[in-house]
Amino acid sequence: MIVRSAVEVVDPAASGTSWIRRENLAQQALDRAIATLGHPWMGYVGDWHSHPAPCEASAQDLKSIRSASRAYPRPLLLIVHRSGGVLDIRAARRGRSQTVLEVTA
C-alpha cells in the first residue's frame, strides 16, 4: 500500500481532545477525492489523527474504526500519532480491531 493523498474531513464539533468520524461526511469526501484523482486503485485506507497527550488509541477511536470497517471488504488502519513521536497503528476488519504495530517515528 502506498499513501499518496490524504483527505481532511472536518468535524465541526472537534476540540483539542475530541474528534468523531462523521460517516456521511467522510464518504462524501472520499467520493470527491476518487472522482478528482481518478485512479482505479485509489480507495479508503483508514483514519489518522494526533493525540496531544501520550495516550494510545481511545475507546472512541477503536469504536469508530471498527464501525467503518464493516462497510469495506479490506482491512482499515487507524494511525494515532502520539506525543514523543510514537505511532499507534491498529487494523480493523469486519468490525473487529487489533493492534498492528507501535513504533517510534
Phi and psi restraints in degrees (range 20) as a CNS / XPLOR table:
assign (resid 1 and name C) (resid 2 and name N)
       (resid 2 and name CA) (resid 2 and name C) 1.0 -125.5 20.0 2
assign (resid 2 and name N) (resid 2 and name CA)
       (resid 2 and name C) (resid 3 and name N) 1.0 127.6 20.0 2
assign (resid 2 and name C) (resid 3 and name N)
       (resid 3 and name CA) (resid 3 and name C) 1.0 -98.6 20.0 2
assign (resid 3 and name N) (resid 3 and name CA)
       (resid 3 and name C) (resid 4 and name N) 1.0 116.9 20.0 2
assign (resid 3 and name C) (resid 4 and name N)
       (resid 4 and name CA) (resid 4 and name C) 1.0 -112.1 20.0 2
assign (resid 4 and name N) (resid 4 and name CA)
       (resid 4 and name C) (resid 5 and name N) 1.0 -12.1 20.0 2
assign (resid 4 and name C) (resid 5 and name N)
       (resid 5 and name CA) (resid 5 and name C) 1.0 -151.9 20.0 2
assign (resid 5 and name N) (resid 5 and name CA)
       (resid 5 and name C) (resid 6 and name N) 1.0 146.9 20.0 2
assign (resid 5 and name C) (resid 6 and name N)
       (resid 6 and name CA) (resid 6 and name C) 1.0 -128.7 20.0 2
assign (resid 6 and name N) (resid 6 and name CA)
       (resid 6 and name C) (resid 7 and name N) 1.0 143.1 20.0 2
assign (resid 6 and name C) (resid 7 and name N)
       (resid 7 and name CA) (resid 7 and name C) 1.0 -114.4 20.0 2
assign (resid 7 and name N) (resid 7 and name CA)
       (resid 7 and name C) (resid 8 and name N) 1.0 127.4 20.0 2
assign (resid 7 and name C) (resid 8 and name N)
       (resid 8 and name CA) (resid 8 and name C) 1.0 -87.3 20.0 2
assign (resid 8 and name N) (resid 8 and name CA)
       (resid 8 and name C) (resid 9 and name N) 1.0 127.9 20.0 2
assign (resid 8 and name C) (resid 9 and name N)
       (resid 9 and name CA) (resid 9 and name C) 1.0 -112.2 20.0 2
assign (resid 9 and name N) (resid 9 and name CA)
       (resid 9 and name C) (resid 10 and name N) 1.0 108.8 20.0 2
assign (resid 9 and name C) (resid 10 and name N)
       (resid 10 and name CA) (resid 10 and name C) 1.0 -75.9 20.0 2
assign (resid 10 and name N) (resid 10 and name CA)
       (resid 10 and name C) (resid 11 and name N) 1.0 130.5 20.0 2
assign (resid 10 and name C) (resid 11 and name N)
       (resid 11 and name CA) (resid 11 and name C) 1.0 -103.8 20.0 2
assign (resid 11 and name N) (resid 11 and name CA)
       (resid 11 and name C) (resid 12 and name N) 1.0 107.4 20.0 2
assign (resid 11 and name C) (resid 12 and name N)
       (resid 12 and name CA) (resid 12 and name C) 1.0 -59.3 20.0 2
assign (resid 12 and name N) (resid 12 and name CA)
       (resid 12 and name C) (resid 13 and name N) 1.0 -22.2 20.0 2
assign (resid 12 and name C) (resid 13 and name N)
       (resid 13 and name CA) (resid 13 and name C) 1.0 -96.0 20.0 2
assign (resid 13 and name N) (resid 13 and name CA)
       (resid 13 and name C) (resid 14 and name N) 1.0 4.4 20.0 2
assign (resid 13 and name C) (resid 14 and name N)
       (resid 14 and name CA) (resid 14 and name C) 1.0 -65.5 20.0 2
assign (resid 14 and name N) (resid 14 and name CA)
       (resid 14 and name C) (resid 15 and name N) 1.0 151.1 20.0 2
assign (resid 14 and name C) (resid 15 and name N)
       (resid 15 and name CA) (resid 15 and name C) 1.0 -132.1 20.0 2
assign (resid 15 and name N) (resid 15 and name CA)
       (resid 15 and name C) (resid 16 and name N) 1.0 -173.3 20.0 2
assign (resid 15 and name C) (resid 16 and name N)
       (resid 16 and name CA) (resid 16 and name C) 1.0 -68.3 20.0 2
assign (resid 16 and name N) (resid 16 and name CA)
       (resid 16 and name C) (resid 17 and name N) 1.0 -12.9 20.0 2
assign (resid 16 and name C) (resid 17 and name N)
       (resid 17 and name CA) (resid 17 and name C) 1.0 -130.0 20.0 2
assign (resid 17 and name N) (resid 17 and name CA)
       (resid 17 and name C) (resid 18 and name N) 1.0 8.0 20.0 2
assign (resid 17 and name C) (resid 18 and name N)
       (resid 18 and name CA) (resid 18 and name C) 1.0 -149.3 20.0 2
assign (resid 18 and name N) (resid 18 and name CA)
       (resid 18 and name C) (resid 19 and name N) 1.0 138.1 20.0 2
assign (resid 18 and name C) (resid 19 and name N)
       (resid 19 and name CA) (resid 19 and name C) 1.0 -152.4 20.0 2
assign (resid 19 and name N) (resid 19 and name CA)
       (resid 19 and name C) (resid 20 and name N) 1.0 138.4 20.0 2
assign (resid 19 and name C) (resid 20 and name N)
       (resid 20 and name CA) (resid 20 and name C) 1.0 -124.3 20.0 2
assign (resid 20 and name N) (resid 20 and name CA)
       (resid 20 and name C) (resid 21 and name N) 1.0 131.8 20.0 2
assign (resid 20 and name C) (resid 21 and name N)
       (resid 21 and name CA) (resid 21 and name C) 1.0 -72.1 20.0 2
assign (resid 21 and name N) (resid 21 and name CA)
       (resid 21 and name C) (resid 22 and name N) 1.0 120.4 20.0 2
assign (resid 21 and name C) (resid 22 and name N)
       (resid 22 and name CA) (resid 22 and name C) 1.0 -94.7 20.0 2
assign (resid 22 and name N) (resid 22 and name CA)
       (resid 22 and name C) (resid 23 and name N) 1.0 103.9 20.0 2
assign (resid 22 and name C) (resid 23 and name N)
       (resid 23 and name CA) (resid 23 and name C) 1.0 -53.0 20.0 2
assign (resid 23 and name N) (resid 23 and name CA)
       (resid 23 and name C) (resid 24 and name N) 1.0 -49.8 20.0 2
assign (resid 23 and name C) (resid 24 and name N)
       (resid 24 and name CA) (resid 24 and name C) 1.0 -64.2 20.0 2
assign (resid 24 and name N) (resid 24 and name CA)
       (resid 24 and name C) (resid 25 and name N) 1.0 -45.1 20.0 2
assign (resid 24 and name C) (resid 25 and name N)
       (resid 25 and name CA) (resid 25 and name C) 1.0 -64.0 20.0 2
assign (resid 25 and name N) (resid 25 and name CA)
       (resid 25 and name C) (resid 26 and name N) 1.0 -39.9 20.0 2
assign (resid 25 and name C) (resid 26 and name N)
       (resid 26 and name CA) (resid 26 and name C) 1.0 -64.0 20.0 2
assign (resid 26 and name N) (resid 26 and name CA)
       (resid 26 and name C) (resid 27 and name N) 1.0 -43.1 20.0 2
assign (resid 26 and name C) (resid 27 and name N)
       (resid 27 and name CA) (resid 27 and name C) 1.0 -66.1 20.0 2
assign (resid 27 and name N) (resid 27 and name CA)
       (resid 27 and name C) (resid 28 and name N) 1.0 -40.7 20.0 2
assign (resid 27 and name C) (resid 28 and name N)
       (resid 28 and name CA) (resid 28 and name C) 1.0 -62.6 20.0 2
assign (resid 28 and name N) (resid 28 and name CA)
       (resid 28 and name C) (resid 29 and name N) 1.0 -42.8 20.0 2
assign (resid 28 and name C) (resid 29 and name N)
       (resid 29 and name CA) (resid 29 and name C) 1.0 -64.5 20.0 2
assign (resid 29 and name N) (resid 29 and name CA)
       (resid 29 and name C) (resid 30 and name N) 1.0 -41.0 20.0 2
assign (resid 29 and name C) (resid 30 and name N)
       (resid 30 and name CA) (resid 30 and name C) 1.0 -64.1 20.0 2
assign (resid 30 and name N) (resid 30 and name CA)
       (resid 30 and name C) (resid 31 and name N) 1.0 -45.5 20.0 2
assign (resid 30 and name C) (resid 31 and name N)
       (resid 31 and name CA) (resid 31 and name C) 1.0 -59.4 20.0 2
assign (resid 31 and name N) (resid 31 and name CA)
       (resid 31 and name C) (resid 32 and name N) 1.0 -42.8 20.0 2
assign (resid 31 and name C) (resid 32 and name N)
       (resid 32 and name CA) (resid 32 and name C) 1.0 -64.2 20.0 2
assign (resid 32 and name N) (resid 32 and name CA)
       (resid 32 and name C) (resid 33 and name N) 1.0 -42.8 20.0 2
assign (resid 32 and name C) (resid 33 and name N)
       (resid 33 and name CA) (resid 33 and name C) 1.0 -64.1 20.0 2
assign (resid 33 and name N) (resid 33 and name CA)
       (resid 33 and name C) (resid 34 and name N) 1.0 -44.2 20.0 2
assign (resid 33 and name C) (resid 34 and name N)
       (resid 34 and name CA) (resid 34 and name C) 1.0 -64.2 20.0 2
assign (resid 34 and name N) (resid 34 and name CA)
       (resid 34 and name C) (resid 35 and name N) 1.0 -41.1 20.0 2
assign (resid 34 and name C) (resid 35 and name N)
       (resid 35 and name CA) (resid 35 and name C) 1.0 -65.5 20.0 2
assign (resid 35 and name N) (resid 35 and name CA)
       (resid 35 and name C) (resid 36 and name N) 1.0 -38.8 20.0 2
assign (resid 35 and name C) (resid 36 and name N)
       (resid 36 and name CA) (resid 36 and name C) 1.0 -73.8 20.0 2
assign (resid 36 and name N) (resid 36 and name CA)
       (resid 36 and name C) (resid 37 and name N) 1.0 -46.5 20.0 2
assign (resid 36 and name C) (resid 37 and name N)
       (resid 37 and name CA) (resid 37 and name C) 1.0 -83.7 20.0 2
assign (resid 37 and name N) (resid 37 and name CA)
       (resid 37 and name C) (resid 38 and name N) 1.0 -28.2 20.0 2
assign (resid 37 and name C) (resid 38 and name N)
       (resid 38 and name CA) (resid 38 and name C) 1.0 57.8 20.0 2
assign (resid 38 and name N) (resid 38 and name CA)
       (resid 38 and name C) (resid 39 and name N) 1.0 29.6 20.0 2
assign (resid 38 and name C) (resid 39 and name N)
       (resid 39 and name CA) (resid 39 and name C) 1.0 -96.6 20.0 2
assign (resid 39 and name N) (resid 39 and name CA)
       (resid 39 and name C) (resid 40 and name N) 1.0 133.4 20.0 2
assign (resid 39 and name C) (resid 40 and name N)
       (resid 40 and name CA) (resid 40 and name C) 1.0 -65.2 20.0 2
assign (resid 40 and name N) (resid 40 and name CA)
       (resid 40 and name C) (resid 41 and name N) 1.0 -19.8 20.0 2
assign (resid 40 and name C) (resid 41 and name N)
       (resid 41 and name CA) (resid 41 and name C) 1.0 -91.0 20.0 2
assign (resid 41 and name N) (resid 41 and name CA)
       (resid 41 and name C) (resid 42 and name N) 1.0 -5.4 20.0 2
assign (resid 41 and name C) (resid 42 and name N)
       (resid 42 and name CA) (resid 42 and name C) 1.0 -73.5 20.0 2
assign (resid 42 and name N) (resid 42 and name CA)
       (resid 42 and name C) (resid 43 and name N) 1.0 143.3 20.0 2
assign (resid 42 and name C) (resid 43 and name N)
       (resid 43 and name CA) (resid 43 and name C) 1.0 -170.2 20.0 2
assign (resid 43 and name N) (resid 43 and name CA)
       (resid 43 and name C) (resid 44 and name N) 1.0 -174.9 20.0 2
assign (resid 43 and name C) (resid 44 and name N)
       (resid 44 and name CA) (resid 44 and name C) 1.0 -83.3 20.0 2
assign (resid 44 and name N) (resid 44 and name CA)
       (resid 44 and name C) (resid 45 and name N) 1.0 127.4 20.0 2
assign (resid 44 and name C) (resid 45 and name N)
       (resid 45 and name CA) (resid 45 and name C) 1.0 -100.2 20.0 2
assign (resid 45 and name N) (resid 45 and name CA)
       (resid 45 and name C) (resid 46 and name N) 1.0 -39.2 20.0 2
assign (resid 45 and name C) (resid 46 and name N)
       (resid 46 and name CA) (resid 46 and name C) 1.0 156.6 20.0 2
assign (resid 46 and name N) (resid 46 and name CA)
       (resid 46 and name C) (resid 47 and name N) 1.0 -167.8 20.0 2
assign (resid 46 and name C) (resid 47 and name N)
       (resid 47 and name CA) (resid 47 and name C) 1.0 -106.0 20.0 2
assign (resid 47 and name N) (resid 47 and name CA)
       (resid 47 and name C) (resid 48 and name N) 1.0 152.5 20.0 2
assign (resid 47 and name C) (resid 48 and name N)
       (resid 48 and name CA) (resid 48 and name C) 1.0 -141.7 20.0 2
assign (resid 48 and name N) (resid 48 and name CA)
       (resid 48 and name C) (resid 49 and name N) 1.0 149.0 20.0 2
assign (resid 48 and name C) (resid 49 and name N)
       (resid 49 and name CA) (resid 49 and name C) 1.0 -167.2 20.0 2
assign (resid 49 and name N) (resid 49 and name CA)
       (resid 49 and name C) (resid 50 and name N) 1.0 174.7 20.0 2
assign (resid 49 and name C) (resid 50 and name N)
       (resid 50 and name CA) (resid 50 and name C) 1.0 -114.8 20.0 2
assign (resid 50 and name N) (resid 50 and name CA)
       (resid 50 and name C) (resid 51 and name N) 1.0 157.2 20.0 2
assign (resid 50 and name C) (resid 51 and name N)
       (resid 51 and name CA) (resid 51 and name C) 1.0 -115.5 20.0 2
assign (resid 51 and name N) (resid 51 and name CA)
       (resid 51 and name C) (resid 52 and name N) 1.0 131.4 20.0 2
assign (resid 51 and name C) (resid 52 and name N)
       (resid 52 and name CA) (resid 52 and name C) 1.0 -73.2 20.0 2
assign (resid 52 and name N) (resid 52 and name CA)
       (resid 52 and name C) (resid 53 and name N) 1.0 -23.3 20.0 2
assign (resid 52 and name C) (resid 53 and name N)
       (resid 53 and name CA) (resid 53 and name C) 1.0 -104.6 20.0 2
assign (resid 53 and name N) (resid 53 and name CA)
       (resid 53 and name C) (resid 54 and name N) 1.0 160.8 20.0 2
assign (resid 53 and name C) (resid 54 and name N)
       (resid 54 and name CA) (resid 54 and name C) 1.0 -77.8 20.0 2
assign (resid 54 and name N) (resid 54 and name CA)
       (resid 54 and name C) (resid 55 and name N) 1.0 57.8 20.0 2
assign (resid 54 and name C) (resid 55 and name N)
       (resid 55 and name CA) (resid 55 and name C) 1.0 -118.8 20.0 2
assign (resid 55 and name N) (resid 55 and name CA)
       (resid 55 and name C) (resid 56 and name N) 1.0 155.0 20.0 2
assign (resid 55 and name C) (resid 56 and name N)
       (resid 56 and name CA) (resid 56 and name C) 1.0 -79.4 20.0 2
assign (resid 56 and name N) (resid 56 and name CA)
       (resid 56 and name C) (resid 57 and name N) 1.0 -174.0 20.0 2
assign (resid 56 and name C) (resid 57 and name N)
       (resid 57 and name CA) (resid 57 and name C) 1.0 -55.0 20.0 2
assign (resid 57 and name N) (resid 57 and name CA)
       (resid 57 and name C) (resid 58 and name N) 1.0 134.2 20.0 2
assign (resid 57 and name C) (resid 58 and name N)
       (resid 58 and name CA) (resid 58 and name C) 1.0 -81.6 20.0 2
assign (resid 58 and name N) (resid 58 and name CA)
       (resid 58 and name C) (resid 59 and name N) 1.0 170.4 20.0 2
assign (resid 58 and name C) (resid 59 and name N)
       (resid 59 and name CA) (resid 59 and name C) 1.0 -60.1 20.0 2
assign (resid 59 and name N) (resid 59 and name CA)
       (resid 59 and name C) (resid 60 and name N) 1.0 -37.9 20.0 2
assign (resid 59 and name C) (resid 60 and name N)
       (resid 60 and name CA) (resid 60 and name C) 1.0 -66.5 20.0 2
assign (resid 60 and name N) (resid 60 and name CA)
       (resid 60 and name C) (resid 61 and name N) 1.0 -39.6 20.0 2
assign (resid 60 and name C) (resid 61 and name N)
       (resid 61 and name CA) (resid 61 and name C) 1.0 -57.9 20.0 2
assign (resid 61 and name N) (resid 61 and name CA)
       (resid 61 and name C) (resid 62 and name N) 1.0 -48.7 20.0 2
assign (resid 61 and name C) (resid 62 and name N)
       (resid 62 and name CA) (resid 62 and name C) 1.0 -67.3 20.0 2
assign (resid 62 and name N) (resid 62 and name CA)
       (resid 62 and name C) (resid 63 and name N) 1.0 -39.5 20.0 2
assign (resid 62 and name C) (resid 63 and name N)
       (resid 63 and name CA) (resid 63 and name C) 1.0 -61.8 20.0 2
assign (resid 63 and name N) (resid 63 and name CA)
       (resid 63 and name C) (resid 64 and name N) 1.0 -42.6 20.0 2
assign (resid 63 and name C) (resid 64 and name N)
       (resid 64 and name CA) (resid 64 and name C) 1.0 -63.4 20.0 2
assign (resid 64 and name N) (resid 64 and name CA)
       (resid 64 and name C) (resid 65 and name N) 1.0 -46.8 20.0 2
assign (resid 64 and name C) (resid 65 and name N)
       (resid 65 and name CA) (resid 65 and name C) 1.0 -72.2 20.0 2
assign (resid 65 and name N) (resid 65 and name CA)
       (resid 65 and name C) (resid 66 and name N) 1.0 -35.1 20.0 2
assign (resid 65 and name C) (resid 66 and name N)
       (resid 66 and name CA) (resid 66 and name C) 1.0 -62.9 20.0 2
assign (resid 66 and name N) (resid 66 and name CA)
       (resid 66 and name C) (resid 67 and name N) 1.0 -44.2 20.0 2
assign (resid 66 and name C) (resid 67 and name N)
       (resid 67 and name CA) (resid 67 and name C) 1.0 -62.3 20.0 2
assign (resid 67 and name N) (resid 67 and name CA)
       (resid 67 and name C) (resid 68 and name N) 1.0 -46.9 20.0 2
assign (resid 67 and name C) (resid 68 and name N)
       (resid 68 and name CA) (resid 68 and name C) 1.0 -63.0 20.0 2
assign (resid 68 and name N) (resid 68 and name CA)
       (resid 68 and name C) (resid 69 and name N) 1.0 -34.2 20.0 2
assign (resid 68 and name C) (resid 69 and name N)
       (resid 69 and name CA) (resid 69 and name C) 1.0 -66.7 20.0 2
assign (resid 69 and name N) (resid 69 and name CA)
       (resid 69 and name C) (resid 70 and name N) 1.0 -18.9 20.0 2
assign (resid 69 and name C) (resid 70 and name N)
       (resid 70 and name CA) (resid 70 and name C) 1.0 -69.7 20.0 2
assign (resid 70 and name N) (resid 70 and name CA)
       (resid 70 and name C) (resid 71 and name N) 1.0 -19.8 20.0 2
assign (resid 70 and name C) (resid 71 and name N)
       (resid 71 and name CA) (resid 71 and name C) 1.0 -93.5 20.0 2
assign (resid 71 and name N) (resid 71 and name CA)
       (resid 71 and name C) (resid 72 and name N) 1.0 -3.3 20.0 2
assign (resid 71 and name C) (resid 72 and name N)
       (resid 72 and name CA) (resid 72 and name C) 1.0 -128.1 20.0 2
assign (resid 72 and name N) (resid 72 and name CA)
       (resid 72 and name C) (resid 73 and name N) 1.0 144.0 20.0 2
assign (resid 72 and name C) (resid 73 and name N)
       (resid 73 and name CA) (resid 73 and name C) 1.0 -75.0 20.0 2
assign (resid 73 and name N) (resid 73 and name CA)
       (resid 73 and name C) (resid 74 and name N) 1.0 -25.0 20.0 2
assign (resid 73 and name C) (resid 74 and name N)
       (resid 74 and name CA) (resid 74 and name C) 1.0 -104.4 20.0 2
assign (resid 74 and name N) (resid 74 and name CA)
       (resid 74 and name C) (resid 75 and name N) 1.0 159.1 20.0 2
assign (resid 74 and name C) (resid 75 and name N)
       (resid 75 and name CA) (resid 75 and name C) 1.0 -61.3 20.0 2
assign (resid 75 and name N) (resid 75 and name CA)
       (resid 75 and name C) (resid 76 and name N) 1.0 150.5 20.0 2
assign (resid 75 and name C) (resid 76 and name N)
       (resid 76 and name CA) (resid 76 and name C) 1.0 -111.4 20.0 2
assign (resid 76 and name N) (resid 76 and name CA)
       (resid 76 and name C) (resid 77 and name N) 1.0 156.9 20.0 2
assign (resid 76 and name C) (resid 77 and name N)
       (resid 77 and name CA) (resid 77 and name C) 1.0 -112.7 20.0 2
assign (resid 77 and name N) (resid 77 and name CA)
       (resid 77 and name C) (resid 78 and name N) 1.0 147.0 20.0 2
assign (resid 77 and name C) (resid 78 and name N)
       (resid 78 and name CA) (resid 78 and name C) 1.0 -121.0 20.0 2
assign (resid 78 and name N) (resid 78 and name CA)
       (resid 78 and name C) (resid 79 and name N) 1.0 121.2 20.0 2
assign (resid 78 and name C) (resid 79 and name N)
       (resid 79 and name CA) (resid 79 and name C) 1.0 -117.6 20.0 2
assign (resid 79 and name N) (resid 79 and name CA)
       (resid 79 and name C) (resid 80 and name N) 1.0 120.9 20.0 2
assign (resid 79 and name C) (resid 80 and name N)
       (resid 80 and name CA) (resid 80 and name C) 1.0 -112.5 20.0 2
assign (resid 80 and name N) (resid 80 and name CA)
       (resid 80 and name C) (resid 81 and name N) 1.0 119.9 20.0 2
assign (resid 80 and name C) (resid 81 and name N)
       (resid 81 and name CA) (resid 81 and name C) 1.0 -88.9 20.0 2
assign (resid 81 and name N) (resid 81 and name CA)
       (resid 81 and name C) (resid 82 and name N) 1.0 107.0 20.0 2
assign (resid 81 and name C) (resid 82 and name N)
       (resid 82 and name CA) (resid 82 and name C) 1.0 -88.4 20.0 2
assign (resid 82 and name N) (resid 82 and name CA)
       (resid 82 and name C) (resid 83 and name N) 1.0 161.5 20.0 2
assign (resid 82 and name C) (resid 83 and name N)
       (resid 83 and name CA) (resid 83 and name C) 1.0 -60.9 20.0 2
assign (resid 83 and name N) (resid 83 and name CA)
       (resid 83 and name C) (resid 84 and name N) 1.0 153.2 20.0 2
assign (resid 83 and name C) (resid 84 and name N)
       (resid 84 and name CA) (resid 84 and name C) 1.0 83.6 20.0 2
assign (resid 84 and name N) (resid 84 and name CA)
       (resid 84 and name C) (resid 85 and name N) 1.0 7.2 20.0 2
assign (resid 84 and name C) (resid 85 and name N)
       (resid 85 and name CA) (resid 85 and name C) 1.0 78.7 20.0 2
assign (resid 85 and name N) (resid 85 and name CA)
       (resid 85 and name C) (resid 86 and name N) 1.0 16.0 20.0 2
assign (resid 85 and name C) (resid 86 and name N)
       (resid 86 and name CA) (resid 86 and name C) 1.0 -87.5 20.0 2
assign (resid 86 and name N) (resid 86 and name CA)
       (resid 86 and name C) (resid 87 and name N) 1.0 132.6 20.0 2
assign (resid 86 and name C) (resid 87 and name N)
       (resid 87 and name CA) (resid 87 and name C) 1.0 -104.6 20.0 2
assign (resid 87 and name N) (resid 87 and name CA)
       (resid 87 and name C) (resid 88 and name N) 1.0 124.4 20.0 2
assign (resid 87 and name C) (resid 88 and name N)
       (resid 88 and name CA) (resid 88 and name C) 1.0 -103.2 20.0 2
assign (resid 88 and name N) (resid 88 and name CA)
       (resid 88 and name C) (resid 89 and name N) 1.0 111.0 20.0 2
assign (resid 88 and name C) (resid 89 and name N)
       (resid 89 and name CA) (resid 89 and name C) 1.0 -114.0 20.0 2
assign (resid 89 and name N) (resid 89 and name CA)
       (resid 89 and name C) (resid 90 and name N) 1.0 122.1 20.0 2
assign (resid 89 and name C) (resid 90 and name N)
       (resid 90 and name CA) (resid 90 and name C) 1.0 -121.1 20.0 2
assign (resid 90 and name N) (resid 90 and name CA)
       (resid 90 and name C) (resid 91 and name N) 1.0 151.8 20.0 2
assign (resid 90 and name C) (resid 91 and name N)
       (resid 91 and name CA) (resid 91 and name C) 1.0 -119.9 20.0 2
assign (resid 91 and name N) (resid 91 and name CA)
       (resid 91 and name C) (resid 92 and name N) 1.0 149.6 20.0 2
assign (resid 91 and name C) (resid 92 and name N)
       (resid 92 and name CA) (resid 92 and name C) 1.0 -139.2 20.0 2
assign (resid 92 and name N) (resid 92 and name CA)
       (resid 92 and name C) (resid 93 and name N) 1.0 139.2 20.0 2
assign (resid 92 and name C) (resid 93 and name N)
       (resid 93 and name CA) (resid 93 and name C) 1.0 -145.5 20.0 2
assign (resid 93 and name N) (resid 93 and name CA)
       (resid 93 and name C) (resid 94 and name N) 1.0 129.6 20.0 2
assign (resid 93 and name C) (resid 94 and name N)
       (resid 94 and name CA) (resid 94 and name C) 1.0 51.1 20.0 2
assign (resid 94 and name N) (resid 94 and name CA)
       (resid 94 and name C) (resid 95 and name N) 1.0 39.9 20.0 2
assign (resid 94 and name C) (resid 95 and name N)
       (resid 95 and name CA) (resid 95 and name C) 1.0 86.5 20.0 2
assign (resid 95 and name N) (resid 95 and name CA)
       (resid 95 and name C) (resid 96 and name N) 1.0 2.7 20.0 2
assign (resid 95 and name C) (resid 96 and name N)
       (resid 96 and name CA) (resid 96 and name C) 1.0 -116.9 20.0 2
assign (resid 96 and name N) (resid 96 and name CA)
       (resid 96 and name C) (resid 97 and name N) 1.0 141.8 20.0 2
assign (resid 96 and name C) (resid 97 and name N)
       (resid 97 and name CA) (resid 97 and name C) 1.0 -123.1 20.0 2
assign (resid 97 and name N) (resid 97 and name CA)
       (resid 97 and name C) (resid 98 and name N) 1.0 159.8 20.0 2
assign (resid 97 and name C) (resid 98 and name N)
       (resid 98 and name CA) (resid 98 and name C) 1.0 -154.2 20.0 2
assign (resid 98 and name N) (resid 98 and name CA)
       (resid 98 and name C) (resid 99 and name N) 1.0 153.8 20.0 2
assign (resid 98 and name C) (resid 99 and name N)
       (resid 99 and name CA) (resid 99 and name C) 1.0 -73.5 20.0 2
assign (resid 99 and name N) (resid 99 and name CA)
       (resid 99 and name C) (resid 100 and name N) 1.0 131.3 20.0 2
assign (resid 99 and name C) (resid 100 and name N)
       (resid 100 and name CA) (resid 100 and name C) 1.0 -97.9 20.0 2
assign (resid 100 and name N) (resid 100 and name CA)
       (resid 100 and name C) (resid 101 and name N) 1.0 -47.7 20.0 2
assign (resid 100 and name C) (resid 101 and name N)
       (resid 101 and name CA) (resid 101 and name C) 1.0 -164.0 20.0 2
assign (resid 101 and name N) (resid 101 and name CA)
       (resid 101 and name C) (resid 102 and name N) 1.0 147.5 20.0 2
assign (resid 101 and name C) (resid 102 and name N)
       (resid 102 and name CA) (resid 102 and name C) 1.0 -132.7 20.0 2
assign (resid 102 and name N) (resid 102 and name CA)
       (resid 102 and name C) (resid 103 and name N) 1.0 113.4 20.0 2
assign (resid 102 and name C) (resid 103 and name N)
       (resid 103 and name CA) (resid 103 and name C) 1.0 -129.9 20.0 2
assign (resid 103 and name N) (resid 103 and name CA)
       (resid 103 and name C) (resid 104 and name N) 1.0 156.9 20.0 2
assign (resid 103 and name C) (resid 104 and name N)
       (resid 104 and name CA) (resid 104 and name C) 1.0 -95.8 20.0 2
assign (resid 104 and name N) (resid 104 and name CA)
       (resid 104 and name C) (resid 105 and name N) 1.0 121.4 20.0 2
